[in-house]
Amino acid sequence: MKYQLEVIAFTIDCCRVIEAAGAHRIELCDNPCEGGTTPSYGLLRAARGRVGIELAPMIRPRGGDFLYSDAEFEVMKSDVLKCRDLGCDAVVLGLLCADGTVDRERTARLAELAYPLDLVFHRAFDRVRDPEEALETLVGIGCTRILTSGLQPTVTEGAATLARLVEQAGDRLTIMPGSGVRSSNLAQLVQQTGARAFHTSARTTAASGMEYHNPSLQENLLHVRADATEIQNCLQVLQEWHLNRETNK
């Protein structure tokens, strides 16, 4: 497998920038301040209609923890079906039990509904009590990727754990490091973890284009944008590593 780069998008404009910059996949979310939640139907439909690279929407009905009520689980089931019907390539989700284990039963049910889409377990994985056990559970369910920072706030802090998970997973599923992946540390992460797929926000902010501002309202009107230069720099790092591997075979 060649090295792959997934980039998170929160708007339709981000999607276009990410594809044009050459990334391999978009993780589509809403609500960056909540860490990402399920995108609206309108955004899903527009993104699928306007970009041709892989599209992996987040299935997360709210921010906070990953212990969901029955009503929230019903929402997740509906959203999975919506993504499948729209022709998305994967769904990104994470469900835990109160004891810190993967919610096997519900995750398996969502995997059934999502088929034939890829199933990605997101950074809920970083809150499990036993990552090796959780990985085996997800292999058994049929998960294709795990997005994780190695159970630490950032991938640089979790690099040793990530390397162990990559080795344990083998070719059964893909361990995809994410949280703090930047072009400046990507070469080191490739070397330390042995991972072949990486997740980055490549995020920047843009000021409002409004000419008129109500002086009585002081909210910050910055909005999230994708940084095309950072994406291209990450891709350059991965391309160099791929060429080095091919040369040294």
Beta strands, then each sheet from edge to edge (+ up, - down):
strand 1: 4-9
strand 2: 25-28
strand 3: 54-57
strand 4: 90-93
strand 5: 118-121
strand 6: 145-148
strand 7: 174-177
strand 8: 197-200
strand 9: 203-206
strand 10: 223-226
sheet 1: 3+ 2+ 1+ 8+
sheet 2: 4+ 5+ 6+ 7+
sheet 3: 9+ 10-
end
